[in-house]
Amino acid sequence: MATLKPDVRAARRLVIKIGSALLVGAGGLKTDWLKALAEDVAEARARGCHVVLVSSGSIALGRRVLGLPLGALPLEQSQAAAAVGQIRLARAYEEVLAPHGVTTAQVLVTLEDTDDRRRYLNSRATMETLLSMGVVPIVNENDTVATDEIRFGDNDRLAAQIAVTVGADQLVLLSDVDGFYSANPKEDPTAIRFELVDKITPEIEAMAGDPISGLSKGGMKTKLLAAKTAVAGGCAMAIMEGSTPRPLSALAEGANCTWFLPEGDPQVARKRWIAAMKPRGEIFVDAGAVNALLSGKSLLPAGVTKVVGRFGRGEPVVIAGPDRAVLAKGLVRYTSDEARLIAGHRSAEIAELLGYPGRAALVHRDDMAMG
């Protein structure tokens, strides 16, 4: 039986990556294209889909304002261009989405924010709150502070990491090519475009070429790296040519693209990832907390009877019941010292005990793998 391609109209949580070449041309920002994309985003939001935009373009916009030449820039000039361009990019998205009643937020991240578990949890909580409030986050790498050591280096991989972070079920890379080919179609007229890739094999990886666009850093190799991250996190990923007005509508109506199929459900994949981590400590809970966890609730400090070991925020811990039987493994939102201070207390008392307001849950249910 043939495998069906994912339907972008069925996405519950959708991440869209927009490349620089789509947003910025010789005449500056491509406002008409951006307005058309805003219609697609508003339509998805009206269906109840959470949308995150990962947008390139800040350096491309800023360098025009500063009169910097095309081509590679020294780090300091790139950071300056990003600082000038980021504010213009955020304002552009706000202006095209506001008429549709869509609120936007700017989220700037670096590779460190996803590598460091404490920062990762903070980023995830912020994104989750924004999405739950109906906001469309506009995400970009924080080029004003990022150096080569802490850079993603391309927004394809950043988009894939964001998709996994927010538990997206679909990621669409709007690009300057209409899919993944067996060879570079600009150089090889016999190159064949794949409709579906259900497994990224070494043979598939060997087919990846180099960047085609002079504006974009993301060639097919980076797109395959993004696909590997996305599908491992349970997220389907599409590569499509995005310059057509309303590209998501075009995708839904059968435009050329390549879909990479996910390895299971994003939430299941995330739970597997947590379950595979080596625990740094143990948290023992009372019978009431056991019942709460078994019914799918988060672990609150009130149900904690004992904290064992030393761990930092975002690190994995084992959660065990009064009989010492392991109930779950999760990413804890407090350090071991903080956890000991608030153990057995109501969430409303956290601010008084720690001297600052904290999160209500010690381990949130989304950061927990039962069993």
MITI-244877 format. One line per 3 residues: number of its first residue (from 1); their letters; for each residue z, x, y of C-alpha. Coordinates in steps of 0.5 Angstrom, whole numbers, plus 500, padded with zeros to 3 digits. Layout:
# residues N
NUM> A> Z/X/Y; ...
END
This chain:
# residues 371
1> MAT> 500/500/500; 498/503/507; 504/505/511
4> LKP> 504/501/518; 504/504/524; 510/503/529
7> DVR> 510/497/534; 512/500/541; 513/492/543
10> AAR> 519/492/537; 523/498/540; 530/497/541
13> RLV> 531/503/545; 525/507/547; 524/514/550
16> IKI> 518/515/554; 516/523/556; 511/523/562
19> GSA> 508/530/563; 507/533/570; 499/533/570
22> LLV> 500/525/569; 504/524/575; 502/530/580
25> GAG> 494/531/582; 491/535/587; 492/529/592
28> GLK> 500/529/590; 504/524/587; 499/519/583
31> TDW> 503/513/586; 498/508/583; 499/510/576
34> LKA> 506/510/577; 506/503/579; 502/501/573
37> LAE> 507/505/568; 513/501/572; 510/495/570
40> DVA> 510/497/563; 517/499/563; 519/492/567
43> EAR> 516/489/561; 520/493/556; 526/491/559
46> ARG> 525/484/560; 524/484/552; 531/487/552
49> CHV> 529/494/550; 533/500/553; 528/505/556
52> VLV> 529/512/558; 524/516/562; 524/524/561
55> SSG> 520/526/567; 516/532/569; 514/533/576
58> SIA> 519/536/580; 517/543/581; 509/541/581
61> LGR> 512/536/587; 516/541/590; 511/547/590
64> RVL> 506/543/594; 511/541/599; 513/548/600
67> GLP> 506/551/600; 507/555/594; 501/557/590
70> LGA> 499/555/583; 501/559/577; 507/562/574
73> LPL> 513/562/580; 519/567/580; 525/564/578
76> EQS> 528/563/585; 522/560/587; 521/555/581
79> QAA> 529/553/582; 527/552/590; 521/548/588
82> AAV> 525/544/583; 530/542/588; 525/540/593
85> GQI> 521/536/588; 527/533/584; 529/528/590
88> RLA> 522/526/591; 521/525/584; 527/520/583
91> RAY> 526/516/590; 518/515/587; 521/512/581
94> EEV> 526/508/585; 521/505/589; 516/503/584
97> LAP> 522/500/579; 526/497/584; 521/491/586
100> HGV> 521/489/578; 529/489/579; 530/495/575
103> TTA> 536/500/577; 534/507/576; 539/513/575
106> QVL> 538/521/576; 540/525/570; 539/532/570
109> VTL> 541/536/564; 540/543/561; 540/546/554
112> EDT> 547/547/554; 549/540/555; 546/539/548
115> DDR> 549/545/545; 556/544/547; 559/538/544
118> RRY> 564/537/549; 558/536/554; 554/533/549
121> LNS> 559/527/548; 560/527/556; 552/526/557
124> RAT> 552/521/551; 557/517/554; 554/517/561
127> MET> 547/515/558; 550/509/554; 554/506/559
130> LLS> 548/506/564; 543/503/558; 549/498/557
133> MGV> 548/496/564; 541/495/564; 539/502/568
136> VPI> 533/506/567; 535/513/567; 530/518/569
139> VNE> 532/525/566; 529/532/567; 531/539/566
142> NDT> 536/541/571; 531/547/574; 535/548/580
145> VAT> 540/552/576; 537/553/569; 535/560/567
148> DEI> 531/562/561; 537/563/557; 540/556/558
151> RFG> 533/552/558; 529/547/554; 523/550/557
154> DND> 519/544/556; 520/536/557; 517/535/550
157> RLA> 523/538/546; 528/535/552; 525/528/550
160> AQI> 526/529/543; 533/531/544; 535/525/549
163> AVT> 532/520/544; 537/523/538; 543/523/543
166> VGA> 542/516/545; 540/513/538; 533/511/540
169> DQL> 528/508/535; 522/510/538; 519/516/543
172> VLL> 513/516/546; 510/523/549; 505/521/555
175> SDV> 500/527/554; 493/530/556; 491/529/549
178> DGF> 490/523/545; 494/525/539; 495/531/534
181> YSA> 489/534/531; 487/538/525; 485/543/531
184> NPK> 484/544/538; 479/538/540; 477/542/546
187> EDP> 474/548/542; 473/545/535; 468/539/535
190> TAI> 470/538/528; 477/537/529; 480/530/526
193> RFE> 486/526/529; 491/524/525; 493/517/525
196> LVD> 500/517/522; 504/523/520; 509/521/515
199> KIT> 512/529/513; 511/535/518; 509/540/512
202> PEI> 507/547/513; 500/546/513; 501/541/519
205> EAM> 505/546/523; 499/551/522; 494/546/525
208> AGD> 498/546/532; 494/550/538; 496/552/545
211> PIS> 497/548/551; 491/545/554; 493/543/561
214> GLS> 494/548/566; 500/544/569; 504/543/563
217> KGG> 508/547/559; 508/543/553; 502/545/548
220> MKT> 502/542/541; 507/547/538; 512/544/542
223> KLL> 510/537/541; 511/538/533; 518/541/535
226> AAK> 519/535/538; 517/531/533; 521/535/528
229> TAV> 527/533/532; 526/526/533; 524/524/526
232> AGG> 530/528/523; 534/523/528; 531/517/525
235> CAM> 526/516/531; 519/515/531; 515/519/535
238> AIM> 508/518/538; 503/522/542; 498/519/546
241> EGS> 493/520/552; 497/517/558; 493/517/564
244> TPR> 490/510/563; 494/505/567; 499/501/563
247> PLS> 499/506/557; 505/503/553; 501/496/554
250> ALA> 495/500/551; 499/503/546; 501/496/543
253> EGA> 494/494/543; 491/500/539; 490/506/543
256> NCT> 488/512/540; 495/516/538; 499/519/533
259> WFL> 505/517/530; 510/521/527; 514/517/522
262> PEG> 522/517/522; 527/519/516; 531/513/516
265> DPQ> 535/509/521; 537/513/528; 544/511/527
268> VAR> 544/513/519; 541/520/521; 547/521/526
271> KRW> 552/519/521; 549/524/516; 549/529/522
274> IAA> 557/528/523; 559/527/516; 555/534/514
277> MKP> 560/538/520; 566/542/518; 572/539/520
280> RGE> 577/543/525; 583/538/524; 586/532/521
283> IFV> 588/526/525; 593/521/521; 593/514/522
286> DAG> 597/508/520; 595/502/516; 593/498/523
289> AVN> 589/503/525; 586/503/517; 584/496/518
292> ALL> 581/497/525; 577/502/522; 574/499/516
295> SGK> 572/493/520; 568/497/525; 572/499/531
298> SLL> 574/505/534; 580/509/533; 585/508/539
301> PAG> 591/513/540; 596/507/539; 594/508/531
304> VTK> 595/515/531; 601/518/527; 600/525/526
307> VVG> 595/531/529; 594/537/525; 590/543/527
310> RFG> 587/546/533; 580/543/536; 577/542/542
313> RGE> 573/536/545; 567/534/541; 569/537/535
316> PVV> 569/534/528; 576/532/525; 578/528/519
319> IAG> 581/521/520; 586/520/514; 590/514/512
322> PDR> 598/514/511; 596/515/503; 593/522/506
325> AVL> 586/519/503; 580/521/508; 577/515/511
328> AKG> 572/518/516; 570/524/520; 568/524/527
331> LVR> 567/527/534; 574/527/537; 574/526/545
334> YTS> 580/530/546; 583/536/545; 588/537/539
337> DEA> 594/538/545; 591/532/548; 591/528/542
340> RLI> 598/530/540; 601/528/547; 597/521/547
343> AGH> 598/519/539; 602/513/538; 601/511/545
346> RSA> 597/505/548; 590/507/552; 593/504/558
349> EIA> 598/510/558; 593/515/557; 593/517/565
352> ELL> 600/517/566; 601/522/560; 595/527/561
355> GYP> 595/526/569; 588/524/569; 584/518/566
358> GRA> 581/519/560; 577/515/555; 580/509/551
361> ALV> 578/511/544; 580/518/541; 574/517/536
364> HRD> 569/512/538; 566/508/532; 559/511/534
367> DMA> 561/518/533; 564/516/526; 562/517/519
370> MG> 566/513/515; 568/515/508
END
